[in-house]
Amino acid sequence: MEATVGDQICIRGGAVGHPDKEGEIVEVRGTGGEPPYLERFASGQTSLLFPGPDAVIIPRQRTDPEG
């Protein structure tokens, strides 16, 4: 799993009644974009995250100056 600052991360709810958790990656502490990630949730809370198989990285929209 690789991410960059500004990417979104979604952690799927593992059971019925458990909602998905979504946040923004504000810091990448691993090498080459690997975990752990410092994530900020919509509530403003931050958490150090080692995502599991239930997590999905959603890349931020990047502008390509060449294309």
Backbone as CSV, one residue per row, in Angstrom:
resi,resn,N_x,N_y,N_z,CA_x,CA_y,CA_z,C_x,C_y,C_z
1,MET,0.850,-1.173,0.000,0.000,0.000,0.000,0.893,1.233,0.000
2,GLU,0.590,2.168,-0.903,1.336,3.417,-0.988,0.371,4.590,-0.993
3,ALA,0.786,5.677,-0.362,-0.036,6.882,-0.317,0.873,8.102,-0.285
4,THR,0.281,9.252,-0.577,0.971,10.526,-0.454,0.097,11.464,0.358
5,VAL,0.707,12.512,0.872,-0.042,13.503,1.641,-1.147,14.074,0.757
6,GLY,-2.338,14.158,1.315,-3.487,14.676,0.588,-4.410,13.591,0.071
7,ASP,-3.925,12.337,0.004,-4.789,11.238,-0.401,-5.857,11.005,0.665
8,GLN,-6.965,10.443,0.247,-8.022,10.055,1.178,-7.851,8.578,1.504
9,ILE,-8.290,8.201,2.689,-8.277,6.793,3.051,-9.656,6.435,3.590
10,CYS,-10.152,5.292,3.162,-11.455,4.805,3.607,-11.242,3.442,4.248
11,ILE,-11.700,3.311,5.475,-11.619,2.046,6.194,-13.034,1.504,6.270
12,ARG,-13.254,0.403,5.611,-14.598,-0.188,5.526,-15.044,-0.704,6.885
13,GLY,-16.324,-0.474,7.193,-16.905,-1.016,8.413,-16.912,-2.536,8.324
14,GLY,-16.404,-3.205,9.315,-16.226,-4.650,9.259,-17.453,-5.479,9.571
15,ALA,-18.512,-4.825,10.014,-19.716,-5.566,10.379,-20.932,-4.699,10.121
16,VAL,-22.077,-5.337,10.050,-23.323,-4.610,9.849,-23.499,-3.609,10.988
17,GLY,-23.821,-2.381,10.638,-24.024,-1.354,11.645,-22.778,-0.551,11.967
18,HIS,-21.622,-0.964,11.462,-20.383,-0.216,11.656,-20.102,0.583,10.395
19,PRO,-20.203,1.897,10.466,-20.010,2.712,9.262,-18.554,2.756,8.823
20,ASP,-18.359,3.090,7.551,-17.007,3.311,7.043,-16.423,4.540,7.730
21,LYS,-15.096,4.573,7.846,-14.392,5.737,8.383,-13.555,6.306,7.250
22,GLU,-13.640,7.615,7.063,-12.885,8.263,6.002,-12.089,9.422,6.569
23,GLY,-10.916,9.646,5.988,-10.086,10.744,6.429,-9.056,11.092,5.383
24,GLU,-8.251,12.108,5.699,-7.204,12.570,4.800,-5.847,12.231,5.394
25,ILE,-4.954,11.765,4.563,-3.598,11.473,5.015,-2.840,12.792,5.079
26,VAL,-2.385,13.154,6.278,-1.686,14.425,6.472,-0.177,14.240,6.643
27,GLU,0.249,12.996,6.858,1.685,12.719,6.967,1.929,11.246,6.652
28,VAL,2.962,10.979,5.869,3.390,9.612,5.571,4.681,9.385,6.327
29,ARG,4.693,8.434,7.237,5.877,8.208,8.082,6.732,7.048,7.616
30,GLY,6.216,6.218,6.717,6.999,5.114,6.180,7.826,5.573,4.990
31,THR,8.688,4.704,4.508,9.509,5.035,3.347,8.766,4.667,2.068
32,GLY,8.937,5.475,1.030,8.333,5.178,-0.264,6.815,5.187,-0.270
33,GLY,6.205,5.968,0.615,4.753,6.050,0.661,4.071,4.955,1.462
34,GLU,4.859,4.168,2.163,4.302,3.062,2.939,3.864,3.527,4.328
35,PRO,2.981,2.746,4.993,2.529,3.090,6.339,3.689,3.115,7.323
36,PRO,3.472,3.759,8.467,2.220,4.296,8.993,1.887,5.670,8.413
37,TYR,0.600,5.996,8.512,0.084,7.277,8.043,-0.560,8.024,9.208
38,LEU,-0.375,9.335,9.224,-1.109,10.172,10.161,-2.350,10.628,9.412
39,GLU,-3.504,10.296,9.935,-4.773,10.551,9.273,-5.586,11.559,10.072
40,ARG,-6.265,12.479,9.361,-7.172,13.430,10.007,-8.590,13.106,9.549
41,PHE,-9.454,12.889,10.520,-10.852,12.599,10.245,-11.643,13.894,10.121
42,ALA,-12.857,13.823,9.602,-13.710,14.994,9.431,-13.962,15.707,10.756
43,SER,-13.935,14.964,11.852,-14.160,15.551,13.178,-12.977,16.398,13.649
44,GLY,-11.843,16.303,12.929,-10.636,17.021,13.330,-9.665,16.150,14.110
45,GLN,-10.116,14.988,14.548,-9.264,14.063,15.288,-8.190,13.507,14.358
46,THR,-6.974,13.324,14.867,-5.921,12.684,14.097,-5.545,11.370,14.755
47,SER,-5.048,10.442,13.932,-4.695,9.126,14.430,-3.559,8.563,13.595
48,LEU,-2.622,7.866,14.236,-1.564,7.164,13.527,-2.143,5.824,13.092
49,LEU,-2.017,5.528,11.796,-2.727,4.403,11.227,-1.797,3.451,10.496
50,PHE,-1.914,2.175,10.805,-1.309,1.091,10.048,-2.475,0.363,9.389
51,PRO,-2.851,0.755,8.158,-4.068,0.213,7.562,-3.987,-1.282,7.290
52,GLY,-5.139,-1.922,7.455,-5.256,-3.348,7.177,-5.894,-3.577,5.816
53,PRO,-6.301,-4.804,5.542,-6.867,-5.141,4.239,-8.232,-4.503,3.976
54,ASP,-8.848,-3.937,4.995,-10.147,-3.295,4.836,-10.028,-1.813,4.474
55,ALA,-8.791,-1.339,4.246,-8.558,0.074,3.929,-8.302,0.254,2.434
56,VAL,-8.798,1.376,1.904,-8.622,1.715,0.495,-8.069,3.133,0.413
57,ILE,-7.003,3.315,-0.364,-6.432,4.638,-0.594,-7.096,5.230,-1.838
58,ILE,-7.572,6.453,-1.713,-8.185,7.169,-2.832,-7.259,8.341,-3.153
59,PRO,-6.498,8.235,-4.267,-5.539,9.294,-4.583,-6.227,10.636,-4.794
60,ARG,-5.570,11.692,-4.316,-6.104,13.037,-4.546,-5.953,13.367,-6.018
61,GLN,-6.742,14.305,-6.488,-6.642,14.744,-7.872,-5.368,15.559,-8.025
62,ARG,-4.519,15.148,-8.922,-3.272,15.857,-9.177,-3.345,16.505,-10.543
63,THR,-2.792,17.679,-10.659,-2.757,18.336,-11.961,-1.452,17.986,-12.642
64,ASP,-1.535,17.697,-13.919,-0.360,17.340,-14.707,-0.003,18.503,-15.601
65,PRO,1.086,19.222,-15.291,1.430,20.406,-16.081,1.822,20.082,-17.527
66,GLU,2.128,18.808,-17.800,2.534,18.445,-19.146,1.384,17.927,-19.999
67,GLY,0.212,17.747,-19.392,-0.793,17.136,-20.214,-2.144,17.596,-20.043
